[in-house]
Amino acid sequence: MAARIGLVKQLHCALLKTKLSALSAGIRRCSALSNSESHKEFTSKRVRRKFIDFFKEGFEHRVVPSSPVRPRGDPTLLFVNAGMNQFKPILLGCPDPRSEMVSYRRVVNSQKCVRAGGKHTITPSSRCWGTGRLVITSREVNGSLRPLPQCSVDTGMGLERLVTVLQGKRSNYDTDLFTPLLSAIHQCSKAPAYQGRTGEADVGQVDMAYRVLADHIRTLCVCIADGVYPGMTGAELVLRRILRRAVRFSTEVLQAPEGALASLVPTVAHILGDAYPELHTESERIMDLINQNEVKFLSSLKQGRRVIDRTLSNMDKDTAVFPALVAWSLHRNLGFPLDLIDLMLEEKGKMVDKKDMTVLEDEYEKLRFQSEEDDGNRVDQLDLHSLAELQSQGVPHTDDSQKYCYSLGSDGQYVFQPCRASVLALYCDGALVSEVNEGQCCGVILDQTSFYAEQGGQAHDQGYFTKDGLQDVLFPVKSVRLAGGYVVHQVTAGETLRTGDQVELHLDEANRLGCMVKHTTTHLLNFALRELLGPAVNQRGSHCTASRLRFDFSIKGSLSVSELQQVEELVQHIIRQNAEVYMEEVLLSKAKQITGLRTIDEVYPDPVRVVSVAVPVSDLLNSKTSKQASVELCCGTHLLRTGAIGDFVIVSERQMVKGISRILAVTGDEAKKARETGQAMQEELESLAVQVEAASSLSMPAAQMLSKEVGLLMNAVDITPIPQWQRRELQTRLKAMQKTSNTTIRKLEIKEAALKAKELLVKHSNKPVVVDLIQTDSISVLMKTVLQLSKSTPDSMVMLLSHLQLSGKVLCACQVPKGSASGSAIKWAHSVCARLGGNADGSTDVAKGVGNAASLTDITDILHWAEEFAQNKI
């Protein structure tokens, strides 16, 4: 829980001390009560309410809802780890000048926080620093502390600690924030009840496991409810490790059955759901995701154990060091905990080379931090002191309204108004400068711009500047970003550029138009999904570039072929209507009253831009229409009519994690091309289908070639941009065709093997050792022939070779009688193939391998050698 205030005058600071003294005195009085009285009077829910009311009613603080635990636009954090996080723009002096946040003076909230073992920050440069309530400095990249442009006070009183004091408990886990959860854990496990033991007194770490589960399930619930799911990078990777650690303690220490972890979700929702209602609404999705990931992890554990056992079996028995590369692969790819690897190897008398592991970890961290450092060195991201300097100098915020200044010409083409601007500031090497020289990369702030800064899921504009008097010298614009009301253009100077210079902005109009097409299409897609699948569909993210759009949304499973077709058809219908796109700035409070308005978790400016398709915004505001329309709050650039989209095709739809799907789509010529490619693949499939039906009459080589063609088409269908609904249909039919083709080949192989085995049986009669050469280029036919011959001569050792003369490759297959003392099939095959420079695998009874022989003489020699090897074993 946190309450914060901006310190403008010393009076404010004195007033705040008075407030906090009153609050502290109240806490001391409450903590003096007996345990039973305190617990009865101060439940966690009541304490939260009292804290908020204290500031709201007593000192006119504004109550601000908790932000999601995924930070909004803050690359320095993986998770929100303090109540002050969502207010960092205020503390750093760079809030969006049009956002509601600018008006904040005194606020109070109860903020969800995730503190994942100290690993919640991406870099050590967490930018705000202070002591307790007082936020006064920021930490620079070099580690030094500098005063903030404006000082603030953050009460930062942790709810768990406060409740612990008020309820007279010795630990957070003894309060009503945890006791119902600990009780639920006991009910679903085979462990004794929680006793609060620590250290050596906690035999078997049972009580520690209780605490781990209670902490981790709360983290999982809150994160998943806010749209953070277990994954492979960043916050998702941290959450994945938290979940897997919880599963281990649940199954290994507490002996709880599979599914026990997810069964705790309703209890978490009961404890925290009043303050964070999304825990109730998302409970089913949270339980599904936890169960799915638990099953996957337990499967990975089994797979990892097999990898360890296989690696150990291939190691020299005298070698005590387990390969670090294998251990690291298990950890990174399967999520196998390193401590579990150590424990399993210790049981086998082995250990991982810690030096090699450190090298691998360092390489991984170096790559990760290099990527972050590259991002941190961008000149389109102003540091807070440069922002403060701009503001103190009275440099006005950039007027970027010209990004919306375009129209449709009489020829149906978009016309973008030219834009001239003055250079107000230059940013280079971490500081504001008065000029930059040719070749330098710098951030340029203008008085006005027509370039769109990346935001709202839309990519930034591209283009270049020219300078007055130097029209042939270009200043390419690499990126465009917003920083505290300033639009910062990352530019490579083509000549000396100074503050005060006049420049002309040249927009890459084709790129901008492509972004406009994709952004408007994204709105139509969002509308179509909700219209067809219902209000449970919620946008979870999107990104538009000139070439493609990506849209993430919540849904229980993947879309069916029929649903994909219906979504495409509805979007195409609106495109064919050439519907008008209306855009209007409206007060945020009024905009939120529009029926059917779609919003996502963002901090919107006030006034806010409303984008509506086919229905004027004024009609929506005045409730003059009952027509269903695509209407969203959006700062992006859009088409003026939908007809310019041309065509629309969903080329991919898949579940990223259970409950969240991602659509990739193309428009215009790319959509037409995808449709034509899909039709061509459909025709190719129909041709192959006729051949597969008649495959039983083909020769073995012809059947194998046909199977190969089916496989190649399957691969092409998987990776080529075509309509996703058509891809699903083609994949289903191709899998059936592949199965039919494989069955045909298998029958032909059995038939061919039977004929060859019959010939060999006549040739070798009942010899104890049969070694011979047959003609086939299929290891499958070779093995089937060995098995058929062995079936007819069960007491014989059989080895057959085949020489592929064009490549020089030699195929080998063998079988020895089961339980025979004559020797091992794998040793026989391995010895023969090793003499041919190859290798073999298999079992004691059956094995196969491959080698190389340059001539028939070599083959003759190896046949004699193989027979002698077997005879010696007999």
Secondary structure, DSSP 8 states (H G I E B T S, - for coil): -EEEEE--SHHHHHHHHHHHHHHHHHHHHHHTS-HHHHHHH--HHHHHHHHHHHHHHHH--EE-----SS-SS-TTBSS--STTGGGHHHHTT---TTBGGGG-SEEEE-------TT--BSSS--SEEEETTEEEEEE-TTS-EEEEEEEEEE----HHHHHHHHTT-SSGGGSTTTHHHHHHHHHHSSS-------GGGSGGGHHHHHHHHHHHHHHHHHHHHTT----SSHHHHHHHHHHHHHHHIIIIIS---TTTTGGGHHHHHHHHTTT-THHHHTHHHHHHHHHHHHHHHHHHHHHHHHHHHHHHHHS-TT--EE-HHHHHHHHHHH---HHHHHHHHHHTT-EE-HHHHHHHHHHHHHHHHHHHHHHHT-TTS--HHHHHHHHHTT----B-GGGG-EEE-TTS-EEE--EEEEEEEEEETTEEESEE-TT-EEEEEESB-----SBTTB----EEEEETTEEEEEEEEEEEEEETTEEEEEEE-SS-EETT-EEEEEE-HHHHHHHHHHHHHHHHHHHHHHHHH-TT--EEEEEE-SS-EEEEEE-SS---HHHHHHHHHHHHHHHHTT-BEEEEEE-HHHHTTSTT-B--S---BSSEEEEEESS-HHHHHTT-------EEE--S---SBGGGG--EEEEEEEEEETTEEEEEEEEHHHHHHHHHHHHHHHHHHHHHHHHHHTGGGS-HHHHHHHHHHHHHHHHHHHHS---HHHHHHHHHHHHHHHHHHHHHHHHHHHHHHHHHHHHHHHHHTT-SEEEEE---S-HHHHHHHHHHHHHHSTTSEEEEEEEETTTTEEEEEEE--TT-SS--HHHHHHHHHHHTT-EEEE-SSEEEEEEE-SSHHHHHHHHHHHHHHHHHH-
